[in-house]
Amino acid sequence: MLIAVASKTGTEVDQHFGHAEKFRIFKYHKGAPVQVAEVEVEKYCSFDPDHPFRHAQFNGIVEALKDCKAVVTAMIGEMPKQELEKAGLKVISTTGSIEPALKLAHDAVCQCSCGGDNRVDKSCQYQ
């Protein structure tokens, strides 16, 4: 399963969705995440106090993340979250180390008891 992470450092979930200019793409397979790509996007947030929905920027981000099943970010506004979910991406808001955040994202998408490790449960379709 491919999961996008808003991270400046590459080790921590440390960026707001709207501030991200790139997303790190991880393959989460058998509980062992590996970064496989980094995609650059136009920053969604305009810092406009009225903060209108920015369709062009948002659509560009969705296109860049089209192969992912989830997005992990430190924070996200309600409108972008709802729109990402409509586009088929599970949204996980958390901070801290990337590896446990990826497991959270996997488990939220997978909804089986494998916990990202198909040695426990062979039913995981993402293994």
C-alpha positions in Angstrom: 0.0 0.0 0.0 1.3 3.5 -0.9 0.9 6.2 1.8 1.7 9.9 1.4 3.3 11.7 4.3 3.6 15.5 4.8 7.1 15.6 6.3 10.0 18.1 6.0 12.4 15.9 7.9 11.6 12.5 6.4 11.5 11.0 9.9 8.6 12.9 11.5 5.1 13.8 10.5 5.7 17.5 11.0 3.8 19.4 8.4 0.3 20.8 7.9 -1.4 19.5 4.7 -1.8 23.0 3.3 1.8 24.0 3.9 3.3 20.9 2.2 5.3 21.6 -1.0 6.1 17.9 -1.2 4.9 14.6 0.0 7.0 11.6 0.8 5.5 8.4 -0.6 6.0 5.2 1.4 5.3 1.7 0.5 3.9 -0.1 3.6 4.4 -3.8 3.1 4.5 -6.5 5.8 5.0 -3.9 8.4 8.2 -2.6 6.8 7.8 0.9 5.3 10.2 2.1 2.6 10.2 5.5 1.1 9.8 5.0 -2.7 9.2 8.5 -4.0 8.9 12.2 -3.2 6.4 14.3 -5.1 6.4 18.1 -5.3 3.1 19.9 -5.3 1.9 23.5 -5.3 1.3 24.5 -1.7 -2.5 24.4 -1.0 -2.6 27.1 1.7 -2.7 30.7 0.5 -2.7 32.2 4.0 -5.8 34.1 3.0 -8.0 34.8 6.1 -11.1 33.8 4.2 -9.3 30.7 3.0 -11.4 29.8 0.0 -11.2 26.3 -1.4 -8.4 26.3 -4.0 -9.5 23.8 -6.6 -6.5 24.0 -9.0 -4.0 23.4 -6.2 -6.1 20.8 -4.6 -6.6 18.9 -7.8 -2.9 19.0 -8.5 -2.2 17.4 -5.1 -4.9 14.7 -5.6 -3.3 13.9 -9.0 0.2 13.7 -7.5 -1.1 11.3 -4.8 -3.4 9.3 -7.0 -1.7 5.9 -6.4 -1.8 6.4 -2.6 -4.5 4.9 -0.3 -3.9 7.4 2.6 -2.4 10.8 3.5 -0.7 11.3 6.8 -0.4 15.0 7.9 0.2 16.9 11.2 -2.9 19.0 10.6 -5.6 19.5 7.9 -8.6 21.7 7.4 -12.1 20.1 7.4 -12.8 21.0 3.7 -9.6 19.5 2.3 -10.0 16.5 4.5 -13.6 15.9 3.2 -12.5 16.4 -0.4 -9.5 14.0 0.0 -11.9 11.4 1.4 -14.3 11.9 -1.5 -11.3 11.3 -3.8 -10.7 7.9 -2.1 -7.8 8.8 0.3 -8.0 8.1 4.0 -6.7 11.0 6.0 -4.7 10.5 9.2 -3.9 13.5 11.3 -1.1 12.8 13.8 2.4 13.9 14.7 5.6 12.1 15.7 7.6 9.4 14.1 6.6 8.4 10.6 6.7 4.6 11.1 3.9 4.4 13.7 1.9 6.9 11.6 2.2 4.7 8.6 0.9 1.7 10.6 -2.1 3.9 11.7 -2.8 4.7 8.1 -2.5 1.1 7.0 -4.8 -0.1 9.7 -7.4 2.6 8.9 -7.4 1.6 5.2 -7.1 -2.1 5.6 -9.5 -2.7 8.5 -8.3 -6.3 9.0 -6.4 -7.8 12.0 -3.1 -8.1 10.2 -1.7 -4.9 11.7 0.5 -4.6 8.6 2.0 -8.0 9.0 0.6 -10.8 6.9 2.3 -13.4 9.0 -0.5 -12.8 11.5 -3.5 -12.6 9.2 -3.4 -13.7 5.6 -6.5 -11.7 4.7 -4.7 -8.4 4.2 -5.2 -7.3 0.6 -2.3 -4.8 0.9 0.5 -7.4 1.6 
